[in-house]
Amino acid sequence: MIWQRVTQDNFYELIRFILPYEYLCVNFTSRLLNNNRPELPPPREAALFIGKDVPPDSYVTSSRVRAAVLITSKGLVIPVHEEGISLSADQLLPLLTQIYRYVRRIYCVIGMESTVKQYEPHLHEAIDTFRSHYLMLRPKQRPLAPLSIPVKIKIHHLTEKQIKYIFPLEKAYQYEEVVVHPERFNTAAYMLHFRKVVKSQKVLFASLNGVPISKAGTNAIGINHTQIGGVFTTPEYRGHGVARALMHRLIEEIQISDRTPVLFVRTSNPSAIQLYRRLNFDIIGRYQISYTSI
């Protein structure tokens, strides 16, 4: 395996490799789009690498891409491997050497479970914790059954003016589903991040008597797929069909964009898994987010 930094010269080699695997890595491909067109991200934002078979004849320059890796400037690593491929330490260490020249530290590795586990032993940082998920996909050809909205529930598109109004719900979601160390959560910094999310993504929320009680949205819009995330309902209104109504509306809007919806859900959340199955999502694999101890 030889690793090459992606430049304008080999960018479309990366695109050709990644497109058939996009359903596994919308958070990767979404970072390659600018005004809905594939474009190499600037070095201040991310670096990309492709791994190729070593040609049997050293004079032969063509070889097949079998892996791609994106590393953000903040230390998030997203590896995508050809199905079934397992890379040895000798194959991964040259890549990690290049990655650590780009960033000082890696704080998270995210991707299919079998792929992430190949990287963990070779990081400079120890793994602090990991989250296990199922990756789920809803085929576009499956019809979306009609669904009535629960009585007195209103569904809204979140606007920038409503961010403060909905932020307590978003913060509750972060504490329940995302944050590893709640004592380190920076509310002001996350508010700035959430404002950026609302500008670039589609976020819906449901209210009852003017009070927000549930939310759902997209968190990555790729070339042919859209990733759903941030699905959360306050505990007292769970089990009443509110999240299902929100998801139904969100799926409708994703279908209008001619993209396929995907999501990942914690393996320890059976009620959410049941909800997504009822909406015709299929489990297609195990997904893992590993956080380091930085």
MIDOSE-1310 file (N, C-alpha, C; in nm, 2 decimals, decimal comma, always signed):
residues 294
miwq	+0,09/-0,12/+0,00/+0,00/+0,00/+0,00/+0,09/+0,12/+0,00; +0,06/+0,21/-0,09/+0,13/+0,34/-0,09/+0,03/+0,45/-0,07; +0,07/+0,56/+0,00/-0,03/+0,66/+0,04/+0,02/+0,79/-0,03; -0,08/+0,86/-0,09/-0,06/+0,98/-0,16/-0,15/+1,09/-0,10
rvtq	-0,09/+1,21/-0,08/-0,17/+1,32/-0,04/-0,25/+1,37/-0,16; -0,38/+1,39/-0,14/-0,47/+1,43/-0,25/-0,45/+1,58/-0,29; -0,43/+1,60/-0,42/-0,41/+1,73/-0,47/-0,51/+1,74/-0,59; -0,50/+1,86/-0,66/-0,59/+1,87/-0,77/-0,56/+1,77/-0,88
dnfy	-0,44/+1,72/-0,89/-0,40/+1,62/-0,99/-0,47/+1,49/-0,97; -0,49/+1,44/-0,84/-0,55/+1,31/-0,82/-0,69/+1,32/-0,75; -0,74/+1,44/-0,74/-0,87/+1,46/-0,67/-0,98/+1,37/-0,72; -0,99/+1,36/-0,85/-1,10/+1,28/-0,91/-1,08/+1,13/-0,90
elir	-0,95/+1,09/-0,87/-0,93/+0,95/-0,83/-1,00/+0,92/-0,70; -0,99/+1,02/-0,61/-1,05/+1,01/-0,48/-1,20/+1,00/-0,50; -1,26/+1,09/-0,58/-1,40/+1,10/-0,60/-1,45/+0,96/-0,66; -1,38/+0,91/-0,75/-1,43/+0,78/-0,81/-1,43/+0,67/-0,71
filp	-1,33/+0,67/-0,62/-1,33/+0,57/-0,52/-1,44/+0,59/-0,42; -1,46/+0,71/-0,37/-1,55/+0,73/-0,26/-1,69/+0,72/-0,29; -1,73/+0,76/-0,41/-1,88/+0,76/-0,45/-1,95/+0,63/-0,42; -1,90/+0,51/-0,45/-1,97/+0,39/-0,42/-1,98/+0,36/-0,27
yeyl	-1,90/+0,43/-0,19/-1,90/+0,41/-0,05/-1,96/+0,52/+0,03; -2,02/+0,62/-0,04/-2,06/+0,74/+0,03/-2,16/+0,71/+0,14; -2,24/+0,61/+0,12/-2,34/+0,58/+0,23/-2,27/+0,55/+0,36; -2,15/+0,51/+0,36/-2,07/+0,48/+0,48/-2,01/+0,61/+0,54
cvnf	-2,00/+0,72/+0,46/-1,91/+0,83/+0,50/-1,96/+0,96/+0,45; -2,09/+0,99/+0,48/-2,14/+1,12/+0,43/-2,07/+1,24/+0,50; -2,02/+1,22/+0,62/-1,94/+1,32/+0,69/-1,81/+1,34/+0,62; -1,76/+1,25/+0,54/-1,64/+1,27/+0,46/-1,68/+1,35/+0,33
tsrl	-1,78/+1,30/+0,25/-1,81/+1,36/+0,12/-1,87/+1,50/+0,14; -1,94/+1,52/+0,25/-1,99/+1,66/+0,27/-1,88/+1,76/+0,28; -1,76/+1,72/+0,32/-1,65/+1,82/+0,33/-1,58/+1,84/+0,20; -1,63/+1,77/+0,09/-1,57/+1,79/-0,04/-1,66/+1,87/-0,13
lnnn	-1,77/+1,92/-0,08/-1,86/+2,00/-0,16/-1,85/+2,15/-0,13; -1,85/+2,23/-0,24/-1,86/+2,37/-0,23/-1,96/+2,42/-0,33; -2,07/+2,48/-0,28/-2,18/+2,51/-0,37/-2,23/+2,39/-0,45; -2,24/+2,28/-0,38/-2,29/+2,16/-0,43/-2,21/+2,09/-0,54
rpel	-2,08/+2,13/-0,55/-1,99/+2,07/-0,65/-1,87/+2,02/-0,57; -1,81/+1,90/-0,62/-1,69/+1,85/-0,55/-1,57/+1,94/-0,57; -1,51/+1,96/-0,46/-1,39/+2,06/-0,47/-1,29/+2,02/-0,35; -1,17/+2,02/-0,38/-1,06/+1,99/-0,28/-1,07/+2,10/-0,17
pppr	-1,09/+2,06/-0,04/-1,09/+2,16/+0,06/-0,96/+2,22/+0,08; -0,95/+2,35/+0,13/-0,83/+2,41/+0,15/-0,75/+2,35/+0,26; -0,61/+2,35/+0,26/-0,53/+2,28/+0,36/-0,56/+2,33/+0,50; -0,61/+2,45/+0,52/-0,64/+2,50/+0,66/-0,76/+2,43/+0,72
eaal	-0,84/+2,36/+0,63/-0,95/+2,29/+0,68/-0,93/+2,14/+0,69; -0,87/+2,08/+0,60/-0,85/+1,93/+0,59/-0,74/+1,89/+0,50; -0,69/+1,77/+0,53/-0,60/+1,70/+0,43/-0,66/+1,57/+0,40; -0,63/+1,52/+0,28/-0,69/+1,40/+0,23/-0,58/+1,31/+0,17
figk	-0,59/+1,18/+0,19/-0,50/+1,08/+0,15/-0,57/+0,97/+0,08; -0,51/+0,91/-0,02/-0,56/+0,79/-0,09/-0,45/+0,68/-0,08; -0,49/+0,56/-0,05/-0,40/+0,44/-0,04/-0,42/+0,36/-0,17; -0,31/+0,32/-0,23/-0,32/+0,24/-0,35/-0,24/+0,11/-0,34
dvpp	-0,28/+0,01/-0,41/-0,20/-0,11/-0,42/-0,06/-0,07/-0,47; +0,04/-0,14/-0,42/+0,18/-0,12/-0,47/+0,18/-0,20/-0,60; +0,22/-0,14/-0,71/+0,23/-0,21/-0,84/+0,33/-0,32/-0,83; +0,30/-0,44/-0,89/+0,40/-0,54/-0,89/+0,53/-0,51/-0,96
dsyv	+0,52/-0,42/-1,06/+0,63/-0,38/-1,13/+0,66/-0,23/-1,10; +0,77/-0,20/-1,04/+0,79/-0,06/-1,00/+0,79/+0,04/-1,11; +0,80/+0,00/-1,23/+0,79/+0,09/-1,34/+0,65/+0,12/-1,38; +0,55/+0,05/-1,33/+0,41/+0,07/-1,36/+0,36/+0,17/-1,27
tssr	+0,30/+0,28/-1,32/+0,26/+0,39/-1,24/+0,11/+0,39/-1,20; +0,03/+0,31/-1,27/-0,11/+0,30/-1,24/-0,14/+0,19/-1,13; -0,23/+0,22/-1,04/-0,27/+0,13/-0,94/-0,41/+0,17/-0,89; -0,47/+0,08/-0,82/-0,61/+0,09/-0,78/-0,62/+0,15/-0,64
vraa	-0,70/+0,25/-0,62/-0,73/+0,31/-0,49/-0,81/+0,21/-0,41; -0,76/+0,19/-0,29/-0,83/+0,09/-0,20/-0,87/+0,15/-0,07; -0,83/+0,27/-0,04/-0,86/+0,34/+0,08/-0,85/+0,49/+0,07; -0,93/+0,56/+0,15/-0,92/+0,71/+0,15/-0,93/+0,75/+0,29
vlit	-0,86/+0,86/+0,33/-0,87/+0,91/+0,47/-0,87/+1,06/+0,46; -0,97/+1,12/+0,54/-0,97/+1,26/+0,56/-0,94/+1,30/+0,70; -0,85/+1,40/+0,72/-0,82/+1,44/+0,85/-0,84/+1,59/+0,86; -0,92/+1,64/+0,95/-0,95/+1,78/+0,96/-0,84/+1,85/+1,04
skgl	-0,83/+1,98/+1,03/-0,73/+2,05/+1,10/-0,74/+2,05/+1,25; -0,86/+2,01/+1,30/-0,89/+2,00/+1,44/-0,86/+1,86/+1,50; -0,82/+1,76/+1,41/-0,78/+1,63/+1,45/-0,89/+1,52/+1,44; -0,99/+1,54/+1,36/-1,09/+1,44/+1,33/-1,04/+1,35/+1,21
vipv	-1,04/+1,22/+1,23/-0,99/+1,13/+1,12/-1,11/+1,05/+1,08; -1,14/+1,05/+0,94/-1,24/+0,97/+0,89/-1,18/+0,88/+0,78; -1,16/+0,75/+0,81/-1,10/+0,66/+0,72/-1,21/+0,58/+0,65; -1,19/+0,55/+0,52/-1,29/+0,47/+0,44/-1,21/+0,37/+0,36
heeg	-1,23/+0,24/+0,38/-1,16/+0,13/+0,32/-1,25/+0,06/+0,22; -1,19/+0,01/+0,12/-1,26/-0,08/+0,03/-1,32/-0,20/+0,11; -1,43/-0,24/+0,08/-1,50/-0,35/+0,16/-1,41/-0,47/+0,17; -1,39/-0,51/+0,30/-1,32/-0,64/+0,33/-1,17/-0,62/+0,34
isls	-1,12/-0,50/+0,32/-0,97/-0,48/+0,33/-0,93/-0,46/+0,48; -0,82/-0,52/+0,51/-0,76/-0,51/+0,64/-0,62/-0,47/+0,63; -0,58/-0,35/+0,69/-0,45/-0,30/+0,67/-0,36/-0,33/+0,79; -0,24/-0,37/+0,77/-0,14/-0,40/+0,87/-0,08/-0,28/+0,93
adql	+0,00/-0,29/+1,03/+0,07/-0,18/+1,09/+0,17/-0,12/+0,99; +0,24/-0,21/+0,92/+0,33/-0,16/+0,81/+0,26/-0,08/+0,71; +0,14/-0,11/+0,68/+0,06/-0,03/+0,58/+0,01/+0,10/+0,63; -0,03/+0,10/+0,76/-0,09/+0,22/+0,82/+0,01/+0,32/+0,88
lpll	+0,12/+0,27/+0,93/+0,22/+0,37/+0,99/+0,27/+0,48/+0,90; +0,30/+0,45/+0,77/+0,34/+0,56/+0,68/+0,23/+0,66/+0,67; +0,11/+0,62/+0,66/+0,00/+0,72/+0,66/-0,01/+0,80/+0,78; +0,00/+0,74/+0,90/-0,01/+0,81/+1,03/+0,11/+0,91/+1,04
tqiy	+0,22/+0,87/+0,99/+0,34/+0,96/+0,99/+0,30/+1,09/+0,92; +0,24/+1,08/+0,80/+0,19/+1,20/+0,73/+0,08/+1,28/+0,80; -0,01/+1,20/+0,86/-0,12/+1,27/+0,93/-0,06/+1,35/+1,05; +0,03/+1,30/+1,12/+0,09/+1,37/+1,24/+0,18/+1,49/+1,19
ryvr	+0,22/+1,49/+1,07/+0,28/+1,61/+1,02/+0,18/+1,72/+0,99; +0,06/+1,68/+0,97/-0,05/+1,78/+0,94/-0,11/+1,83/+1,07; -0,13/+1,74/+1,17/-0,19/+1,78/+1,30/-0,10/+1,73/+1,41; -0,10/+1,80/+1,52/-0,03/+1,75/+1,63/-0,09/+1,64/+1,70
riyc	-0,23/+1,64/+1,71/-0,30/+1,54/+1,78/-0,43/+1,50/+1,71; -0,46/+1,38/+1,73/-0,59/+1,32/+1,68/-0,68/+1,31/+1,80; -0,80/+1,37/+1,79/-0,90/+1,36/+1,90/-1,01/+1,26/+1,88; -1,03/+1,22/+1,75/-1,14/+1,13/+1,72/-1,12/+1,06/+1,59
vigm	-1,15/+0,93/+1,59/-1,16/+0,85/+1,47/-1,30/+0,80/+1,45; -1,36/+0,82/+1,33/-1,50/+0,78/+1,31/-1,52/+0,71/+1,18; -1,59/+0,60/+1,19/-1,62/+0,53/+1,06/-1,67/+0,39/+1,10; -1,67/+0,30/+1,00/-1,71/+0,16/+1,02/-1,63/+0,10/+1,13
estv	-1,69/+0,02/+1,21/-1,62/-0,03/+1,33/-1,50/-0,11/+1,30; -1,50/-0,19/+1,20/-1,39/-0,28/+1,16/-1,27/-0,19/+1,11; -1,30/-0,08/+1,05/-1,20/+0,01/+1,00/-1,14/+0,09/+1,11; -1,22/+0,15/+1,20/-1,17/+0,23/+1,31/-1,08/+0,15/+1,40
kqye	-1,11/+0,02/+1,42/-1,03/-0,06/+1,51/-0,89/-0,09/+1,45; -0,88/-0,08/+1,32/-0,74/-0,09/+1,26/-0,65/+0,02/+1,29; -0,71/+0,14/+1,32/-0,63/+0,26/+1,34/-0,59/+0,28/+1,49; -0,68/+0,23/+1,58/-0,67/+0,26/+1,72/-0,53/+0,22/+1,78
phlh	-0,48/+0,10/+1,75/-0,35/+0,06/+1,82/-0,23/+0,15/+1,78; -0,24/+0,22/+1,67/-0,13/+0,29/+1,61/-0,13/+0,44/+1,63; -0,23/+0,49/+1,71/-0,24/+0,63/+1,73/-0,13/+0,67/+1,84; -0,09/+0,79/+1,84/+0,00/+0,84/+1,95/-0,08/+0,85/+2,08
eaid	-0,20/+0,88/+2,07/-0,29/+0,90/+2,18/-0,36/+0,77/+2,22; -0,39/+0,76/+2,35/-0,47/+0,65/+2,40/-0,62/+0,67/+2,37; -0,69/+0,57/+2,36/-0,84/+0,58/+2,34/-0,90/+0,60/+2,48; -0,97/+0,71/+2,49/-1,04/+0,74/+2,62/-1,17/+0,67/+2,63
tfrs	-1,25/+0,68/+2,52/-1,38/+0,61/+2,52/-1,42/+0,59/+2,38; -1,52/+0,50/+2,36/-1,57/+0,49/+2,22/-1,73/+0,46/+2,23; -1,79/+0,50/+2,12/-1,94/+0,48/+2,11/-1,97/+0,39/+2,00; -2,05/+0,29/+2,02/-2,09/+0,19/+1,92/-2,22/+0,22/+1,87
hylm	-2,24/+0,22/+1,74/-2,36/+0,25/+1,67/-2,39/+0,15/+1,56; -2,52/+0,16/+1,51/-2,56/+0,09/+1,39/-2,57/+0,20/+1,28; -2,51/+0,17/+1,17/-2,53/+0,26/+1,05/-2,66/+0,21/+0,98; -2,75/+0,30/+0,96/-2,88/+0,26/+0,90/-2,91/+0,35/+0,77
lrpk	-2,97/+0,28/+0,67/-3,00/+0,35/+0,54/-3,14/+0,32/+0,50; -3,21/+0,42/+0,44/-3,34/+0,41/+0,39/-3,34/+0,42/+0,24; -3,36/+0,30/+0,17/-3,36/+0,31/+0,02/-3,46/+0,41/-0,03; -3,42/+0,48/-0,13/-3,51/+0,59/-0,19/-3,63/+0,53/-0,25
qrpl	-3,62/+0,40/-0,30/-3,74/+0,35/-0,37/-3,85/+0,31/-0,28; -3,82/+0,30/-0,15/-3,93/+0,26/-0,06/-4,03/+0,38/-0,03; -4,16/+0,35/-0,05/-4,25/+0,46/-0,03/-4,26/+0,50/+0,12; -4,30/+0,62/+0,14/-4,32/+0,68/+0,27/-4,46/+0,68/+0,30
apls	-4,51/+0,59/+0,40/-4,65/+0,58/+0,43/-4,70/+0,71/+0,48; -4,83/+0,75/+0,45/-4,89/+0,87/+0,51/-4,88/+0,86/+0,67; -4,87/+0,98/+0,73/-4,86/+0,98/+0,87/-4,92/+1,11/+0,92; -5,01/+1,10/+1,02/-5,07/+1,22/+1,08/-4,99/+1,27/+1,19
ipvk	-4,99/+1,40/+1,20/-4,91/+1,46/+1,31/-5,00/+1,46/+1,44; -4,93/+1,42/+1,55/-5,01/+1,42/+1,68/-5,08/+1,55/+1,71; -5,20/+1,54/+1,77/-5,28/+1,66/+1,80/-5,21/+1,76/+1,87; -5,22/+1,89/+1,83/-5,17/+2,01/+1,90/-5,02/+2,02/+1,87
ikih	-4,95/+1,93/+1,80/-4,81/+1,94/+1,77/-4,79/+2,02/+1,64; -4,70/+2,12/+1,65/-4,67/+2,19/+1,53/-4,52/+2,17/+1,49; -4,50/+2,15/+1,36/-4,36/+2,13/+1,31/-4,31/+2,26/+1,24; -4,19/+2,29/+1,27/-4,13/+2,42/+1,22/-3,99/+2,39/+1,16
hlte	-3,95/+2,48/+1,07/-3,81/+2,48/+1,02/-3,74/+2,58/+1,11; -3,63/+2,54/+1,17/-3,55/+2,62/+1,26/-3,48/+2,73/+1,18; -3,50/+2,86/+1,22/-3,44/+2,97/+1,16/-3,33/+3,03/+1,26; -3,24/+3,11/+1,21/-3,14/+3,17/+1,30/-3,20/+3,25/+1,41
kqik	-3,31/+3,31/+1,39/-3,37/+3,39/+1,50/-3,43/+3,30/+1,61; -3,45/+3,18/+1,58/-3,51/+3,09/+1,68/-3,40/+3,00/+1,76; -3,27/+3,03/+1,73/-3,17/+2,94/+1,79/-3,17/+2,94/+1,94; -3,18/+3,06/+2,00/-3,18/+3,07/+2,15/-3,30/+2,99/+2,20
yifp	-3,41/+3,00/+2,13/-3,54/+2,93/+2,17/-3,52/+2,78/+2,18; -3,44/+2,73/+2,08/-3,43/+2,58/+2,07/-3,31/+2,53/+2,13; -3,21/+2,62/+2,17/-3,08/+2,57/+2,22/-3,09/+2,48/+2,34; -3,18/+2,51/+2,44/-3,18/+2,41/+2,55/-3,21/+2,27/+2,51
leka	-3,29/+2,25/+2,41/-3,32/+2,12/+2,35/-3,20/+2,06/+2,29; -3,12/+2,14/+2,22/-3,00/+2,09/+2,15/-2,90/+2,06/+2,26; -2,89/+2,14/+2,36/-2,79/+2,11/+2,47/-2,82/+1,98/+2,54; -2,95/+1,96/+2,56/-2,99/+1,83/+2,63/-2,96/+1,71/+2,54
yqye	-2,97/+1,73/+2,41/-2,93/+1,62/+2,32/-2,78/+1,59/+2,33; -2,70/+1,70/+2,33/-2,56/+1,68/+2,33/-2,52/+1,61/+2,46; -2,58/+1,64/+2,57/-2,54/+1,58/+2,70/-2,59/+1,43/+2,70; -2,70/+1,40/+2,64/-2,75/+1,26/+2,64/-2,68/+1,17/+2,54
evvv	-2,64/+1,22/+2,43/-2,60/+1,14/+2,31/-2,46/+1,16/+2,27; -2,40/+1,27/+2,29/-2,27/+1,31/+2,23/-2,16/+1,33/+2,33; -2,18/+1,42/+2,42/-2,07/+1,47/+2,51/-2,01/+1,35/+2,59; -1,88/+1,34/+2,58/-1,81/+1,23/+2,66/-1,78/+1,28/+2,80
hper	-1,73/+1,41/+2,81/-1,70/+1,47/+2,94/-1,78/+1,59/+2,96; -1,90/+1,58/+3,02/-1,99/+1,70/+3,04/-1,92/+1,82/+3,11; -1,83/+1,79/+3,20/-1,76/+1,90/+3,27/-1,68/+1,99/+3,18; -1,65/+1,94/+3,06/-1,57/+2,01/+2,96/-1,66/+2,09/+2,86
fnta	-1,79/+2,07/+2,86/-1,88/+2,13/+2,76/-1,87/+2,28/+2,77; -1,84/+2,34/+2,66/-1,83/+2,49/+2,66/-1,96/+2,54/+2,59; -2,05/+2,59/+2,67/-2,18/+2,63/+2,61/-2,17/+2,74/+2,51; -2,09/+2,84/+2,54/-2,07/+2,96/+2,44/-2,01/+2,91/+2,31
ayml	-1,90/+2,83/+2,32/-1,84/+2,78/+2,20/-1,93/+2,69/+2,12; -2,01/+2,61/+2,19/-2,11/+2,52/+2,11/-2,22/+2,60/+2,05; -2,26/+2,71/+2,11/-2,36/+2,80/+2,05/-2,31/+2,85/+1,92; -2,19/+2,89/+1,91/-2,13/+2,94/+1,79/-2,13/+2,83/+1,68
hfrk	-2,10/+2,71/+1,72/-2,10/+2,59/+1,63/-2,24/+2,57/+1,58; -2,34/+2,57/+1,67/-2,48/+2,54/+1,64/-2,53/+2,64/+1,54; -2,49/+2,77/+1,56/-2,53/+2,87/+1,46/-2,49/+2,84/+1,32; -2,37/+2,78/+1,31/-2,31/+2,74/+1,18/-2,39/+2,63/+1,12
vvks	-2,43/+2,53/+1,21/-2,51/+2,42/+1,17/-2,64/+2,46/+1,11; -2,71/+2,55/+1,18/-2,84/+2,60/+1,13/-2,83/+2,67/+1,00; -2,72/+2,73/+0,97/-2,70/+2,80/+0,84/-2,68/+2,70/+0,73; -2,62/+2,59/+0,76/-2,58/+2,50/+0,65/-2,66/+2,37/+0,64
qkvl	-2,74/+2,34/+0,74/-2,82/+2,22/+0,74/-2,97/+2,25/+0,76; -3,05/+2,14/+0,75/-3,19/+2,15/+0,76/-3,23/+2,10/+0,90; -3,29/+2,18/+0,99/-3,32/+2,14/+1,12/-3,47/+2,17/+1,14; -3,54/+2,07/+1,19/-3,68/+2,08/+1,22/-3,70/+2,07/+1,37
fasl	-3,81/+2,13/+1,42/-3,84/+2,10/+1,56/-3,99/+2,10/+1,57; -4,04/+2,04/+1,68/-4,18/+2,03/+1,71/-4,21/+2,10/+1,84; -4,32/+2,17/+1,84/-4,36/+2,24/+1,96/-4,50/+2,20/+2,00; -4,53/+2,22/+2,13/-4,66/+2,19/+2,19/-4,69/+2,32/+2,28
ngvp	-4,80/+2,39/+2,24/-4,84/+2,51/+2,31/-4,72/+2,61/+2,32; -4,65/+2,62/+2,21/-4,54/+2,71/+2,19/-4,41/+2,67/+2,26; -4,40/+2,55/+2,32/-4,28/+2,50/+2,38/-4,21/+2,40/+2,29; -4,08/+2,41/+2,26/-4,02/+2,31/+2,18/-4,00/+2,18/+2,26
iska	-4,04/+2,07/+2,20/-4,03/+1,94/+2,27/-3,95/+1,83/+2,19; -3,92/+1,86/+2,07/-3,85/+1,75/+1,99/-3,78/+1,82/+1,87; -3,67/+1,76/+1,83/-3,59/+1,81/+1,71/-3,53/+1,70/+1,63; -3,50/+1,73/+1,51/-3,43/+1,64/+1,42/-3,38/+1,72/+1,30
gtna	-3,27/+1,68/+1,24/-3,22/+1,75/+1,13/-3,11/+1,67/+1,06; -3,05/+1,74/+0,96/-2,94/+1,68/+0,89/-2,81/+1,73/+0,95; -2,71/+1,65/+0,95/-2,58/+1,70/+0,99/-2,47/+1,69/+0,89; -2,50/+1,63/+0,77/-2,40/+1,62/+0,66/-2,48/+1,59/+0,54
igin	-2,46/+1,68/+0,44/-2,52/+1,67/+0,31/-2,41/+1,63/+0,20; -2,42/+1,51/+0,15/-2,32/+1,47/+0,06/-2,36/+1,48/-0,09; -2,30/+1,40/-0,17/-2,33/+1,41/-0,31/-2,46/+1,34/-0,35; -2,47/+1,21/-0,30/-2,60/+1,14/-0,33/-2,67/+1,10/-0,20
htqi	-2,62/+1,13/-0,08/-2,67/+1,09/+0,04/-2,68/+1,21/+0,14; -2,77/+1,20/+0,23/-2,78/+1,30/+0,34/-2,79/+1,23/+0,47; -2,71/+1,27/+0,57/-2,70/+1,21/+0,70/-2,79/+1,28/+0,80; -2,87/+1,21/+0,86/-2,96/+1,26/+0,96/-2,90/+1,25/+1,10
ggvf	-2,92/+1,35/+1,19/-2,87/+1,35/+1,32/-2,94/+1,44/+1,41; -2,90/+1,44/+1,54/-2,96/+1,53/+1,64/-3,10/+1,50/+1,67; -3,15/+1,38/+1,65/-3,29/+1,35/+1,68/-3,31/+1,33/+1,83; -3,39/+1,41/+1,89/-3,41/+1,42/+2,03/-3,55/+1,47/+2,07
ttpe	-3,61/+1,40/+2,17/-3,74/+1,44/+2,22/-3,72/+1,45/+2,38; -3,78/+1,55/+2,44/-3,77/+1,55/+2,58/-3,84/+1,43/+2,64; -3,78/+1,38/+2,75/-3,83/+1,25/+2,81/-3,98/+1,24/+2,83; -4,05/+1,34/+2,87/-4,19/+1,33/+2,90/-4,28/+1,32/+2,78
yrgh	-4,22/+1,35/+2,66/-4,30/+1,33/+2,54/-4,26/+1,22/+2,45; -4,17/+1,13/+2,50/-4,13/+1,02/+2,42/-4,24/+0,91/+2,41; -4,24/+0,84/+2,30/-4,34/+0,74/+2,29/-4,48/+0,78/+2,24; -4,49/+0,91/+2,20/-4,62/+0,97/+2,16/-4,62/+1,00/+2,01
gvar	-4,52/+0,95/+1,93/-4,52/+0,97/+1,79/-4,46/+1,11/+1,74; -4,41/+1,19/+1,83/-4,36/+1,32/+1,79/-4,23/+1,31/+1,71; -4,13/+1,23/+1,75/-4,01/+1,21/+1,68/-4,04/+1,14/+1,54; -4,13/+1,05/+1,54/-4,17/+0,99/+1,41/-4,23/+1,09/+1,31
almh	-4,31/+1,18/+1,36/-4,37/+1,28/+1,27/-4,26/+1,37/+1,22; -4,16/+1,41/+1,31/-4,05/+1,50/+1,26/-3,97/+1,42/+1,16; -3,93/+1,30/+1,19/-3,85/+1,22/+1,09/-3,92/+1,20/+0,96; -4,05/+1,18/+0,97/-4,13/+1,16/+0,84/-4,12/+1,29/+0,76
rlie	-4,14/+1,40/+0,82/-4,13/+1,53/+0,74/-3,98/+1,55/+0,69; -3,88/+1,52/+0,77/-3,75/+1,53/+0,73/-3,71/+1,44/+0,61; -3,76/+1,32/+0,62/-3,73/+1,22/+0,51/-3,80/+1,27/+0,38; -3,92/+1,32/+0,39/-3,99/+1,38/+0,27/-3,90/+1,49/+0,21
eiqi	-3,84/+1,57/+0,29/-3,76/+1,68/+0,23/-3,63/+1,64/+0,17; -3,57/+1,53/+0,23/-3,45/+1,48/+0,18/-3,48/+1,41/+0,04; -3,59/+1,34/+0,03/-3,63/+1,28/-0,09/-3,65/+1,38/-0,20; -3,70/+1,50/-0,17/-3,72/+1,60/-0,27/-3,58/+1,64/-0,33
sdrt	-3,48/+1,64/-0,25/-3,34/+1,67/-0,29/-3,28/+1,56/-0,37; -3,35/+1,44/-0,39/-3,30/+1,33/-0,46/-3,18/+1,27/-0,40; -3,17/+1,27/-0,27/-3,07/+1,20/-0,19/-3,12/+1,09/-0,11; -3,04/+1,00/-0,07/-3,08/+0,89/+0,02/-3,04/+0,92/+0,16
pvlf	-3,14/+0,90/+0,25/-3,11/+0,93/+0,39/-3,04/+0,82/+0,46; -2,94/+0,85/+0,54/-2,87/+0,76/+0,63/-2,86/+0,82/+0,77; -2,83/+0,73/+0,86/-2,81/+0,78/+1,00/-2,73/+0,68/+1,08; -2,67/+0,72/+1,19/-2,62/+0,61/+1,28/-2,69/+0,63/+1,42
vrts	-2,71/+0,52/+1,49/-2,78/+0,52/+1,61/-2,71/+0,43/+1,71; -2,71/+0,47/+1,84/-2,63/+0,40/+1,94/-2,70/+0,26/+1,95; -2,61/+0,16/+1,96/-2,66/+0,02/+1,97/-2,73/+0,00/+2,10; -2,71/+0,09/+2,20/-2,78/+0,07/+2,33/-2,91/+0,15/+2,34
npsa	-2,96/+0,19/+2,22/-3,08/+0,27/+2,22/-3,19/+0,20/+2,14; -3,25/+0,10/+2,20/-3,35/+0,01/+2,13/-3,48/+0,09/+2,08; -3,52/+0,19/+2,16/-3,64/+0,26/+2,12/-3,61/+0,34/+1,99; -3,49/+0,40/+1,98/-3,46/+0,48/+1,85/-3,45/+0,38/+1,74
iqly	-3,38/+0,27/+1,76/-3,37/+0,17/+1,65/-3,51/+0,12/+1,60; -3,60/+0,10/+1,69/-3,73/+0,06/+1,66/-3,80/+0,17/+1,57; -3,78/+0,30/+1,62/-3,84/+0,41/+1,54/-3,79/+0,41/+1,40; -3,66/+0,39/+1,38/-3,60/+0,40/+1,24/-3,64/+0,28/+1,16
rrln	-3,66/+0,17/+1,22/-3,70/+0,05/+1,15/-3,85/+0,07/+1,10; -3,93/+0,13/+1,18/-4,07/+0,16/+1,14/-4,07/+0,26/+1,03; -3,97/+0,34/+1,01/-3,96/+0,43/+0,90/-3,88/+0,37/+0,78; -3,87/+0,24/+0,79/-3,81/+0,16/+0,67/-3,65/+0,19/+0,66
fdii	-3,59/+0,21/+0,77/-3,44/+0,21/+0,76/-3,39/+0,07/+0,79; -3,28/+0,03/+0,72/-3,22/-0,10/+0,74/-3,08/-0,08/+0,81; -3,05/-0,17/+0,90/-2,91/-0,17/+0,96/-2,82/-0,23/+0,85; -2,71/-0,15/+0,82/-2,62/-0,20/+0,72/-2,48/-0,23/+0,77
gryq	-2,46/-0,20/+0,90/-2,33/-0,23/+0,96/-2,31/-0,16/+1,09; -2,20/-0,19/+1,15/-2,16/-0,13/+1,28/-2,07/-0,01/+1,26; -2,10/+0,09/+1,33/-2,03/+0,22/+1,32/-1,97/+0,26/+1,45; -1,85/+0,32/+1,45/-1,78/+0,35/+1,58/-1,72/+0,49/+1,58
isyt	-1,74/+0,55/+1,69/-1,67/+0,68/+1,72/-1,58/+0,66/+1,83; -1,45/+0,68/+1,81/-1,35/+0,66/+1,92/-1,28/+0,79/+1,95; -1,29/+0,83/+2,08/-1,23/+0,95/+2,13/-1,10/+0,92/+2,20; -1,00/+1,01/+2,17/-0,87/+0,99/+2,24/-0,87/+1,07/+2,37
si	-0,77/+1,05/+2,45/-0,76/+1,11/+2,59/-0,69/+1,24/+2,59; -0,70/+1,32/+2,48/-0,64/+1,45/+2,48/-0,72/+1,55/+2,56
